[in-house]
Amino acid sequence: MLSSRQFRYLLLIPVIVVIIGTAGFMMIEKLSFLDALYFTIATIATVGYGDIHPITAGGKIFAIVIILTGIGTFLALITGLTQGFLQRRQVALNHHRINMLVGVFFTELGNSLLHIFAGFDPDIASIRKDFLVTADWTPDKFLELKKRLKSYEYQVYTSLFEYEKLNAILQKKGDLLVHQLESSDLIDNEKFTELLWAVEHLRDEFAARPVLTGLPLADNAHLANDAKRAYSFLTLQWIDYMQFLKTKYPFLFSLALRTNPFVENPSAIIK
């Protein structure tokens, strides 16, 4: 995609060509400023009205240079603007597809995982109220929550860790994780990719064990650490997801508010 600097250069070059052409025709053909400017633009546009034309040999050579330079410059400008427009549309489309993937993920799996992880977090009571998103939240409010979470120590209390329940959910949604990881759109969202890999890794860890009961303390700690990683990624992605829904899809945002996974007993039923 064209950077802002490249875009400025594309706009500046035609202006420079017009300035040079105007000054050149003023000096070579002894034209007034207005006539030289008019002749330069007509020359670049290859209109050729015939009312003004170069008389001297130097003027004719200079006109040829201006024609070739001007046509090339304006073609480059038009091509650059067209490519920039198409690239912006493609980026917007990719962004939309990524948000669709994120939406499917949270609907099918993410909200359930967050609700479980929050239940396993011994300190969730200290921050639970911070996640009570409302329709009045502004972008600054979402940003403020993300900043507060940077200092939060995510925990998964292993004695409350219901391996079988969590494993059942992860194994049931294994196809969803695989299909989302195969999506070519993930290249545009590193954070969501890391989240999927963290959840998929936790699923693989569970699947690699014949049983999930009576595990050694060291293995419990290892699984808890994997769960904590997925928990932290899920939380931050959920905040971005809620902000996106509020901005783009208010009707989906309304349902997301009622099924907030950080609420102890969420319900979609409107009371």
ChimeraX commands (.cxc) that place a marker at each C-alpha (Angstrom):
marker #1 position 0.00,0.00,0.00 radius 0.5
marker #1 position 1.16,3.54,-0.75 radius 0.5
marker #1 position 2.58,5.27,2.29 radius 0.5
marker #1 position 1.61,8.87,3.04 radius 0.5
marker #1 position 5.10,9.95,1.96 radius 0.5
marker #1 position 4.84,8.15,-1.37 radius 0.5
marker #1 position 1.40,9.68,-1.93 radius 0.5
marker #1 position 2.78,13.16,-1.31 radius 0.5
marker #1 position 5.60,12.53,-3.77 radius 0.5
marker #1 position 3.12,11.41,-6.43 radius 0.5
marker #1 position 1.19,14.64,-5.99 radius 0.5
marker #1 position 4.31,16.80,-5.83 radius 0.5
marker #1 position 5.98,15.55,-9.03 radius 0.5
marker #1 position 3.26,16.82,-11.45 radius 0.5
marker #1 position 3.36,20.20,-9.70 radius 0.5
marker #1 position 7.14,20.34,-10.19 radius 0.5
marker #1 position 6.76,19.45,-13.88 radius 0.5
marker #1 position 4.22,22.28,-14.34 radius 0.5
marker #1 position 6.48,24.74,-12.53 radius 0.5
marker #1 position 9.53,23.75,-14.60 radius 0.5
marker #1 position 7.51,23.83,-17.82 radius 0.5
marker #1 position 6.07,27.26,-17.06 radius 0.5
marker #1 position 9.47,28.73,-16.18 radius 0.5
marker #1 position 11.09,27.09,-19.23 radius 0.5
marker #1 position 8.56,28.44,-21.73 radius 0.5
marker #1 position 8.77,31.88,-20.16 radius 0.5
marker #1 position 12.53,31.92,-20.69 radius 0.5
marker #1 position 12.77,30.10,-24.03 radius 0.5
marker #1 position 9.63,31.34,-25.79 radius 0.5
marker #1 position 9.41,34.70,-23.97 radius 0.5
marker #1 position 5.82,34.03,-22.95 radius 0.5
marker #1 position 3.97,35.70,-20.12 radius 0.5
marker #1 position 3.44,33.69,-16.95 radius 0.5
marker #1 position -0.21,33.00,-17.77 radius 0.5
marker #1 position 0.53,31.99,-21.37 radius 0.5
marker #1 position 3.45,29.79,-20.28 radius 0.5
marker #1 position 1.31,28.09,-17.62 radius 0.5
marker #1 position -1.54,27.60,-20.09 radius 0.5
marker #1 position 0.82,26.22,-22.74 radius 0.5
marker #1 position 2.51,23.88,-20.24 radius 0.5
marker #1 position -0.79,22.34,-19.10 radius 0.5
marker #1 position -2.05,22.07,-22.68 radius 0.5
marker #1 position 1.23,20.42,-23.69 radius 0.5
marker #1 position 1.14,17.90,-20.82 radius 0.5
marker #1 position -2.50,17.13,-21.53 radius 0.5
marker #1 position -1.64,16.78,-25.26 radius 0.5
marker #1 position -4.68,18.94,-26.05 radius 0.5
marker #1 position -2.87,21.13,-28.57 radius 0.5
marker #1 position -5.39,23.88,-29.30 radius 0.5
marker #1 position -2.93,25.51,-31.70 radius 0.5
marker #1 position -3.43,29.02,-30.34 radius 0.5
marker #1 position 0.02,28.89,-28.71 radius 0.5
marker #1 position 2.89,26.81,-30.02 radius 0.5
marker #1 position 6.67,26.85,-29.68 radius 0.5
marker #1 position 8.47,28.98,-32.24 radius 0.5
marker #1 position 12.13,28.39,-31.47 radius 0.5
marker #1 position 13.95,25.11,-31.91 radius 0.5
marker #1 position 14.77,25.13,-28.19 radius 0.5
marker #1 position 11.11,25.62,-27.38 radius 0.5
marker #1 position 10.10,22.68,-29.56 radius 0.5
marker #1 position 12.69,20.41,-27.94 radius 0.5
marker #1 position 11.61,21.59,-24.49 radius 0.5
marker #1 position 7.94,20.93,-25.41 radius 0.5
marker #1 position 8.83,17.35,-26.41 radius 0.5
marker #1 position 10.55,16.82,-23.05 radius 0.5
marker #1 position 7.56,18.26,-21.18 radius 0.5
marker #1 position 5.13,16.05,-23.12 radius 0.5
marker #1 position 7.08,12.86,-22.38 radius 0.5
marker #1 position 7.73,13.80,-18.76 radius 0.5
marker #1 position 4.21,15.05,-18.15 radius 0.5
marker #1 position 2.47,12.02,-19.62 radius 0.5
marker #1 position 4.69,9.63,-17.63 radius 0.5
marker #1 position 4.17,11.63,-14.45 radius 0.5
marker #1 position 0.39,11.79,-14.70 radius 0.5
marker #1 position 0.15,8.14,-15.67 radius 0.5
marker #1 position 2.20,7.27,-12.58 radius 0.5
marker #1 position -0.09,9.49,-10.47 radius 0.5
marker #1 position -3.28,7.91,-11.81 radius 0.5
marker #1 position -1.84,4.40,-11.47 radius 0.5
marker #1 position -0.67,5.10,-7.92 radius 0.5
marker #1 position -4.01,6.55,-6.86 radius 0.5
marker #1 position -5.90,3.63,-8.42 radius 0.5
marker #1 position -3.65,1.07,-6.73 radius 0.5
marker #1 position -3.96,2.90,-3.42 radius 0.5
marker #1 position -7.75,2.89,-3.67 radius 0.5
marker #1 position -7.87,-0.82,-4.54 radius 0.5
marker #1 position -5.40,-1.69,-1.78 radius 0.5
marker #1 position -7.42,0.24,0.80 radius 0.5
marker #1 position -10.54,-1.64,-0.28 radius 0.5
marker #1 position -8.66,-4.94,0.00 radius 0.5
marker #1 position -7.35,-4.06,3.45 radius 0.5
marker #1 position -10.87,-3.11,4.56 radius 0.5
marker #1 position -12.20,-6.40,3.17 radius 0.5
marker #1 position -9.47,-8.42,4.92 radius 0.5
marker #1 position -10.17,-6.57,8.15 radius 0.5
marker #1 position -13.87,-7.39,7.83 radius 0.5
marker #1 position -13.13,-11.08,7.22 radius 0.5
marker #1 position -10.83,-11.21,10.24 radius 0.5
marker #1 position -13.54,-9.70,12.41 radius 0.5
marker #1 position -15.96,-12.32,11.10 radius 0.5
marker #1 position -13.48,-15.04,12.14 radius 0.5
marker #1 position -13.12,-13.45,15.57 radius 0.5
marker #1 position -16.89,-13.24,15.91 radius 0.5
marker #1 position -17.38,-16.91,15.05 radius 0.5
marker #1 position -14.60,-17.87,17.45 radius 0.5
marker #1 position -16.12,-16.07,20.43 radius 0.5
marker #1 position -19.64,-17.24,19.63 radius 0.5
marker #1 position -18.61,-20.88,19.28 radius 0.5
marker #1 position -15.80,-21.16,21.82 radius 0.5
marker #1 position -14.19,-17.98,23.16 radius 0.5
marker #1 position -17.00,-16.84,25.45 radius 0.5
marker #1 position -17.28,-20.29,27.00 radius 0.5
marker #1 position -13.54,-20.47,27.63 radius 0.5
marker #1 position -13.46,-16.99,29.15 radius 0.5
marker #1 position -16.32,-17.81,31.48 radius 0.5
marker #1 position -14.48,-20.95,32.65 radius 0.5
marker #1 position -11.12,-19.21,33.04 radius 0.5
marker #1 position -12.73,-16.33,34.97 radius 0.5
marker #1 position -14.26,-18.91,37.31 radius 0.5
marker #1 position -10.83,-20.44,37.89 radius 0.5
marker #1 position -9.20,-17.05,38.58 radius 0.5
marker #1 position -8.97,-16.52,42.36 radius 0.5
marker #1 position -8.61,-12.74,41.91 radius 0.5
marker #1 position -11.39,-12.22,39.38 radius 0.5
marker #1 position -13.54,-10.46,41.98 radius 0.5
marker #1 position -11.06,-7.57,42.04 radius 0.5
marker #1 position -11.53,-6.81,38.34 radius 0.5
marker #1 position -14.88,-8.35,37.42 radius 0.5
marker #1 position -16.68,-5.02,37.64 radius 0.5
marker #1 position -14.18,-3.53,35.14 radius 0.5
marker #1 position -15.51,-5.88,32.46 radius 0.5
marker #1 position -19.12,-4.81,32.81 radius 0.5
marker #1 position -19.22,-3.16,29.39 radius 0.5
marker #1 position -22.23,-0.95,28.69 radius 0.5
marker #1 position -23.68,0.75,25.62 radius 0.5
marker #1 position -22.20,4.05,26.85 radius 0.5
marker #1 position -18.59,2.92,26.59 radius 0.5
marker #1 position -16.35,5.09,24.41 radius 0.5
marker #1 position -13.13,4.00,22.62 radius 0.5
marker #1 position -11.19,5.62,25.48 radius 0.5
marker #1 position -13.03,3.42,27.96 radius 0.5
marker #1 position -11.99,0.26,26.10 radius 0.5
marker #1 position -8.41,1.53,25.87 radius 0.5
marker #1 position -8.37,2.33,29.58 radius 0.5
marker #1 position -9.42,-1.24,30.42 radius 0.5
marker #1 position -6.63,-2.70,28.27 radius 0.5
marker #1 position -4.09,-0.45,30.00 radius 0.5
marker #1 position -5.29,-1.58,33.44 radius 0.5
marker #1 position -4.96,-5.22,32.44 radius 0.5
marker #1 position -1.27,-4.78,31.61 radius 0.5
marker #1 position -0.53,-4.88,35.33 radius 0.5
marker #1 position -3.00,-7.67,36.11 radius 0.5
marker #1 position -1.58,-11.06,37.06 radius 0.5
marker #1 position -3.70,-13.66,35.28 radius 0.5
marker #1 position -4.07,-16.82,37.34 radius 0.5
marker #1 position -5.63,-20.24,37.00 radius 0.5
marker #1 position -6.13,-21.86,40.39 radius 0.5
marker #1 position -5.22,-25.49,39.77 radius 0.5
marker #1 position -7.26,-26.95,42.60 radius 0.5
marker #1 position -10.37,-25.57,40.86 radius 0.5
marker #1 position -9.20,-26.54,37.42 radius 0.5
marker #1 position -11.84,-28.85,35.98 radius 0.5
marker #1 position -9.72,-30.50,33.33 radius 0.5
marker #1 position -12.40,-32.75,31.94 radius 0.5
marker #1 position -14.94,-29.96,31.42 radius 0.5
marker #1 position -12.43,-27.72,29.70 radius 0.5
marker #1 position -11.00,-30.56,27.65 radius 0.5
marker #1 position -14.47,-31.60,26.47 radius 0.5
marker #1 position -15.14,-28.11,25.12 radius 0.5
marker #1 position -11.75,-27.85,23.43 radius 0.5
marker #1 position -11.95,-31.26,21.78 radius 0.5
marker #1 position -15.51,-30.60,20.60 radius 0.5
marker #1 position -14.41,-27.38,18.89 radius 0.5
marker #1 position -11.17,-28.78,17.49 radius 0.5
marker #1 position -12.35,-28.50,13.88 radius 0.5
marker #1 position -13.20,-24.84,14.41 radius 0.5
marker #1 position -9.69,-24.09,15.65 radius 0.5
marker #1 position -8.06,-25.96,12.77 radius 0.5
marker #1 position -10.21,-24.26,10.14 radius 0.5
marker #1 position -9.53,-20.82,11.58 radius 0.5
marker #1 position -5.79,-21.47,11.78 radius 0.5
marker #1 position -5.87,-22.44,8.09 radius 0.5
marker #1 position -7.41,-19.11,7.08 radius 0.5
marker #1 position -5.14,-16.95,4.90 radius 0.5
marker #1 position -6.60,-13.83,6.53 radius 0.5
marker #1 position -4.74,-14.52,9.78 radius 0.5
marker #1 position -1.61,-12.95,8.32 radius 0.5
marker #1 position -3.25,-9.56,8.94 radius 0.5
marker #1 position -3.94,-10.13,12.65 radius 0.5
marker #1 position -1.01,-11.36,14.69 radius 0.5
marker #1 position -2.81,-11.06,18.03 radius 0.5
marker #1 position -5.69,-13.30,16.98 radius 0.5
marker #1 position -3.23,-15.79,15.49 radius 0.5
marker #1 position -1.36,-15.98,18.81 radius 0.5
marker #1 position -4.67,-16.49,20.60 radius 0.5
marker #1 position -5.65,-19.39,18.33 radius 0.5
marker #1 position -2.26,-21.03,18.75 radius 0.5
marker #1 position -2.44,-20.66,22.55 radius 0.5
marker #1 position -5.88,-22.29,22.67 radius 0.5
marker #1 position -4.87,-24.99,20.17 radius 0.5
marker #1 position -1.74,-25.73,22.20 radius 0.5
marker #1 position -3.81,-26.17,25.35 radius 0.5
marker #1 position -6.12,-28.55,23.47 radius 0.5
marker #1 position -3.11,-30.55,22.23 radius 0.5
marker #1 position -1.68,-30.75,25.75 radius 0.5
marker #1 position -4.93,-32.21,27.04 radius 0.5
marker #1 position -5.24,-34.64,24.12 radius 0.5
marker #1 position -1.67,-35.89,24.68 radius 0.5
marker #1 position -2.54,-37.21,28.15 radius 0.5
marker #1 position -4.40,-40.54,28.53 radius 0.5
marker #1 position -6.17,-39.27,31.66 radius 0.5
marker #1 position -6.48,-35.82,33.22 radius 0.5
marker #1 position -6.93,-36.90,36.82 radius 0.5
marker #1 position -4.24,-37.60,39.37 radius 0.5
marker #1 position -1.58,-35.68,37.46 radius 0.5
marker #1 position 1.67,-34.77,39.24 radius 0.5
marker #1 position 1.89,-31.26,40.70 radius 0.5
marker #1 position 4.54,-30.28,38.14 radius 0.5
marker #1 position 2.26,-31.32,35.29 radius 0.5
marker #1 position -0.65,-29.47,36.87 radius 0.5
marker #1 position 1.49,-26.34,37.01 radius 0.5
marker #1 position 2.49,-26.79,33.36 radius 0.5
marker #1 position -1.13,-27.06,32.21 radius 0.5
marker #1 position -2.12,-24.13,34.39 radius 0.5
marker #1 position 0.56,-22.01,32.74 radius 0.5
marker #1 position -0.72,-22.95,29.28 radius 0.5
marker #1 position -4.26,-22.09,30.39 radius 0.5
marker #1 position -3.07,-18.76,31.82 radius 0.5
marker #1 position -1.50,-17.84,28.46 radius 0.5
marker #1 position -4.73,-18.58,26.62 radius 0.5
marker #1 position -6.71,-16.69,29.29 radius 0.5
marker #1 position -4.65,-13.50,28.87 radius 0.5
marker #1 position -4.85,-13.57,25.05 radius 0.5
marker #1 position -8.58,-14.26,25.17 radius 0.5
marker #1 position -9.25,-11.35,27.50 radius 0.5
marker #1 position -7.48,-8.74,25.39 radius 0.5
marker #1 position -9.01,-10.03,22.15 radius 0.5
marker #1 position -12.48,-9.99,23.75 radius 0.5
marker #1 position -12.08,-6.28,24.54 radius 0.5
marker #1 position -11.23,-5.50,20.90 radius 0.5
marker #1 position -14.12,-7.69,19.77 radius 0.5
marker #1 position -16.62,-5.88,21.99 radius 0.5
marker #1 position -15.41,-2.50,20.76 radius 0.5
marker #1 position -15.76,-3.64,17.14 radius 0.5
marker #1 position -19.32,-4.87,17.72 radius 0.5
marker #1 position -20.31,-1.63,19.43 radius 0.5
marker #1 position -19.00,0.39,16.47 radius 0.5
marker #1 position -20.17,-1.76,13.56 radius 0.5
marker #1 position -22.94,-4.10,14.72 radius 0.5
marker #1 position -25.09,-2.68,17.56 radius 0.5
marker #1 position -27.58,-5.58,17.39 radius 0.5
marker #1 position -24.77,-8.11,17.92 radius 0.5
marker #1 position -23.30,-5.88,20.62 radius 0.5
marker #1 position -26.59,-6.02,22.49 radius 0.5
marker #1 position -26.42,-9.83,22.63 radius 0.5
marker #1 position -22.73,-9.71,23.58 radius 0.5
marker #1 position -23.57,-7.47,26.54 radius 0.5
marker #1 position -26.17,-9.95,27.79 radius 0.5
marker #1 position -23.82,-12.93,27.40 radius 0.5
marker #1 position -20.74,-11.20,28.86 radius 0.5
marker #1 position -18.49,-14.11,29.98 radius 0.5
marker #1 position -17.20,-12.10,32.93 radius 0.5
marker #1 position -20.68,-11.90,34.46 radius 0.5
marker #1 position -21.16,-14.74,36.96 radius 0.5
marker #1 position -24.47,-15.93,35.52 radius 0.5
marker #1 position -24.93,-14.36,32.09 radius 0.5
marker #1 position -28.23,-14.80,30.25 radius 0.5
marker #1 position -29.34,-13.81,26.77 radius 0.5
marker #1 position -32.91,-13.42,28.01 radius 0.5
marker #1 position -34.01,-9.80,28.20 radius 0.5
marker #1 position -35.65,-9.08,31.54 radius 0.5
marker link #1:1,2 radius 0.2
marker link #1:2,3 radius 0.2
marker link #1:3,4 radius 0.2
marker link #1:4,5 radius 0.2
marker link #1:5,6 radius 0.2
marker link #1:6,7 radius 0.2
marker link #1:7,8 radius 0.2
marker link #1:8,9 radius 0.2
marker link #1:9,10 radius 0.2
marker link #1:10,11 radius 0.2
marker link #1:11,12 radius 0.2
marker link #1:12,13 radius 0.2
marker link #1:13,14 radius 0.2
marker link #1:14,15 radius 0.2
marker link #1:15,16 radius 0.2
marker link #1:16,17 radius 0.2
marker link #1:17,18 radius 0.2
marker link #1:18,19 radius 0.2
marker link #1:19,20 radius 0.2
marker link #1:20,21 radius 0.2
marker link #1:21,22 radius 0.2
marker link #1:22,23 radius 0.2
marker link #1:23,24 radius 0.2
marker link #1:24,25 radius 0.2
marker link #1:25,26 radius 0.2
marker link #1:26,27 radius 0.2
marker link #1:27,28 radius 0.2
marker link #1:28,29 radius 0.2
marker link #1:29,30 radius 0.2
marker link #1:30,31 radius 0.2
marker link #1:31,32 radius 0.2
marker link #1:32,33 radius 0.2
marker link #1:33,34 radius 0.2
marker link #1:34,35 radius 0.2
marker link #1:35,36 radius 0.2
marker link #1:36,37 radius 0.2
marker link #1:37,38 radius 0.2
marker link #1:38,39 radius 0.2
marker link #1:39,40 radius 0.2
marker link #1:40,41 radius 0.2
marker link #1:41,42 radius 0.2
marker link #1:42,43 radius 0.2
marker link #1:43,44 radius 0.2
marker link #1:44,45 radius 0.2
marker link #1:45,46 radius 0.2
marker link #1:46,47 radius 0.2
marker link #1:47,48 radius 0.2
marker link #1:48,49 radius 0.2
marker link #1:49,50 radius 0.2
marker link #1:50,51 radius 0.2
marker link #1:51,52 radius 0.2
marker link #1:52,53 radius 0.2
marker link #1:53,54 radius 0.2
marker link #1:54,55 radius 0.2
marker link #1:55,56 radius 0.2
marker link #1:56,57 radius 0.2
marker link #1:57,58 radius 0.2
marker link #1:58,59 radius 0.2
marker link #1:59,60 radius 0.2
marker link #1:60,61 radius 0.2
marker link #1:61,62 radius 0.2
marker link #1:62,63 radius 0.2
marker link #1:63,64 radius 0.2
marker link #1:64,65 radius 0.2
marker link #1:65,66 radius 0.2
marker link #1:66,67 radius 0.2
marker link #1:67,68 radius 0.2
marker link #1:68,69 radius 0.2
marker link #1:69,70 radius 0.2
marker link #1:70,71 radius 0.2
marker link #1:71,72 radius 0.2
marker link #1:72,73 radius 0.2
marker link #1:73,74 radius 0.2
marker link #1:74,75 radius 0.2
marker link #1:75,76 radius 0.2
marker link #1:76,77 radius 0.2
marker link #1:77,78 radius 0.2
marker link #1:78,79 radius 0.2
marker link #1:79,80 radius 0.2
marker link #1:80,81 radius 0.2
marker link #1:81,82 radius 0.2
marker link #1:82,83 radius 0.2
marker link #1:83,84 radius 0.2
marker link #1:84,85 radius 0.2
marker link #1:85,86 radius 0.2
marker link #1:86,87 radius 0.2
marker link #1:87,88 radius 0.2
marker link #1:88,89 radius 0.2
marker link #1:89,90 radius 0.2
marker link #1:90,91 radius 0.2
marker link #1:91,92 radius 0.2
marker link #1:92,93 radius 0.2
marker link #1:93,94 radius 0.2
marker link #1:94,95 radius 0.2
marker link #1:95,96 radius 0.2
marker link #1:96,97 radius 0.2
marker link #1:97,98 radius 0.2
marker link #1:98,99 radius 0.2
marker link #1:99,100 radius 0.2
marker link #1:100,101 radius 0.2
marker link #1:101,102 radius 0.2
marker link #1:102,103 radius 0.2
marker link #1:103,104 radius 0.2
marker link #1:104,105 radius 0.2
marker link #1:105,106 radius 0.2
marker link #1:106,107 radius 0.2
marker link #1:107,108 radius 0.2
marker link #1:108,109 radius 0.2
marker link #1:109,110 radius 0.2
marker link #1:110,111 radius 0.2
marker link #1:111,112 radius 0.2
marker link #1:112,113 radius 0.2
marker link #1:113,114 radius 0.2
marker link #1:114,115 radius 0.2
marker link #1:115,116 radius 0.2
marker link #1:116,117 radius 0.2
marker link #1:117,118 radius 0.2
marker link #1:118,119 radius 0.2
marker link #1:119,120 radius 0.2
marker link #1:120,121 radius 0.2
marker link #1:121,122 radius 0.2
marker link #1:122,123 radius 0.2
marker link #1:123,124 radius 0.2
marker link #1:124,125 radius 0.2
marker link #1:125,126 radius 0.2
marker link #1:126,127 radius 0.2
marker link #1:127,128 radius 0.2
marker link #1:128,129 radius 0.2
marker link #1:129,130 radius 0.2
marker link #1:130,131 radius 0.2
marker link #1:131,132 radius 0.2
marker link #1:132,133 radius 0.2
marker link #1:133,134 radius 0.2
marker link #1:134,135 radius 0.2
marker link #1:135,136 radius 0.2
marker link #1:136,137 radius 0.2
marker link #1:137,138 radius 0.2
marker link #1:138,139 radius 0.2
marker link #1:139,140 radius 0.2
marker link #1:140,141 radius 0.2
marker link #1:141,142 radius 0.2
marker link #1:142,143 radius 0.2
marker link #1:143,144 radius 0.2
marker link #1:144,145 radius 0.2
marker link #1:145,146 radius 0.2
marker link #1:146,147 radius 0.2
marker link #1:147,148 radius 0.2
marker link #1:148,149 radius 0.2
marker link #1:149,150 radius 0.2
marker link #1:150,151 radius 0.2
marker link #1:151,152 radius 0.2
marker link #1:152,153 radius 0.2
marker link #1:153,154 radius 0.2
marker link #1:154,155 radius 0.2
marker link #1:155,156 radius 0.2
marker link #1:156,157 radius 0.2
marker link #1:157,158 radius 0.2
marker link #1:158,159 radius 0.2
marker link #1:159,160 radius 0.2
marker link #1:160,161 radius 0.2
marker link #1:161,162 radius 0.2
marker link #1:162,163 radius 0.2
marker link #1:163,164 radius 0.2
marker link #1:164,165 radius 0.2
marker link #1:165,166 radius 0.2
marker link #1:166,167 radius 0.2
marker link #1:167,168 radius 0.2
marker link #1:168,169 radius 0.2
marker link #1:169,170 radius 0.2
marker link #1:170,171 radius 0.2
marker link #1:171,172 radius 0.2
marker link #1:172,173 radius 0.2
marker link #1:173,174 radius 0.2
marker link #1:174,175 radius 0.2
marker link #1:175,176 radius 0.2
marker link #1:176,177 radius 0.2
marker link #1:177,178 radius 0.2
marker link #1:178,179 radius 0.2
marker link #1:179,180 radius 0.2
marker link #1:180,181 radius 0.2
marker link #1:181,182 radius 0.2
marker link #1:182,183 radius 0.2
marker link #1:183,184 radius 0.2
marker link #1:184,185 radius 0.2
marker link #1:185,186 radius 0.2
marker link #1:186,187 radius 0.2
marker link #1:187,188 radius 0.2
marker link #1:188,189 radius 0.2
marker link #1:189,190 radius 0.2
marker link #1:190,191 radius 0.2
marker link #1:191,192 radius 0.2
marker link #1:192,193 radius 0.2
marker link #1:193,194 radius 0.2
marker link #1:194,195 radius 0.2
marker link #1:195,196 radius 0.2
marker link #1:196,197 radius 0.2
marker link #1:197,198 radius 0.2
marker link #1:198,199 radius 0.2
marker link #1:199,200 radius 0.2
marker link #1:200,201 radius 0.2
marker link #1:201,202 radius 0.2
marker link #1:202,203 radius 0.2
marker link #1:203,204 radius 0.2
marker link #1:204,205 radius 0.2
marker link #1:205,206 radius 0.2
marker link #1:206,207 radius 0.2
marker link #1:207,208 radius 0.2
marker link #1:208,209 radius 0.2
marker link #1:209,210 radius 0.2
marker link #1:210,211 radius 0.2
marker link #1:211,212 radius 0.2
marker link #1:212,213 radius 0.2
marker link #1:213,214 radius 0.2
marker link #1:214,215 radius 0.2
marker link #1:215,216 radius 0.2
marker link #1:216,217 radius 0.2
marker link #1:217,218 radius 0.2
marker link #1:218,219 radius 0.2
marker link #1:219,220 radius 0.2
marker link #1:220,221 radius 0.2
marker link #1:221,222 radius 0.2
marker link #1:222,223 radius 0.2
marker link #1:223,224 radius 0.2
marker link #1:224,225 radius 0.2
marker link #1:225,226 radius 0.2
marker link #1:226,227 radius 0.2
marker link #1:227,228 radius 0.2
marker link #1:228,229 radius 0.2
marker link #1:229,230 radius 0.2
marker link #1:230,231 radius 0.2
marker link #1:231,232 radius 0.2
marker link #1:232,233 radius 0.2
marker link #1:233,234 radius 0.2
marker link #1:234,235 radius 0.2
marker link #1:235,236 radius 0.2
marker link #1:236,237 radius 0.2
marker link #1:237,238 radius 0.2
marker link #1:238,239 radius 0.2
marker link #1:239,240 radius 0.2
marker link #1:240,241 radius 0.2
marker link #1:241,242 radius 0.2
marker link #1:242,243 radius 0.2
marker link #1:243,244 radius 0.2
marker link #1:244,245 radius 0.2
marker link #1:245,246 radius 0.2
marker link #1:246,247 radius 0.2
marker link #1:247,248 radius 0.2
marker link #1:248,249 radius 0.2
marker link #1:249,250 radius 0.2
marker link #1:250,251 radius 0.2
marker link #1:251,252 radius 0.2
marker link #1:252,253 radius 0.2
marker link #1:253,254 radius 0.2
marker link #1:254,255 radius 0.2
marker link #1:255,256 radius 0.2
marker link #1:256,257 radius 0.2
marker link #1:257,258 radius 0.2
marker link #1:258,259 radius 0.2
marker link #1:259,260 radius 0.2
marker link #1:260,261 radius 0.2
marker link #1:261,262 radius 0.2
marker link #1:262,263 radius 0.2
marker link #1:263,264 radius 0.2
marker link #1:264,265 radius 0.2
marker link #1:265,266 radius 0.2
marker link #1:266,267 radius 0.2
marker link #1:267,268 radius 0.2
marker link #1:268,269 radius 0.2
marker link #1:269,270 radius 0.2
marker link #1:270,271 radius 0.2
view
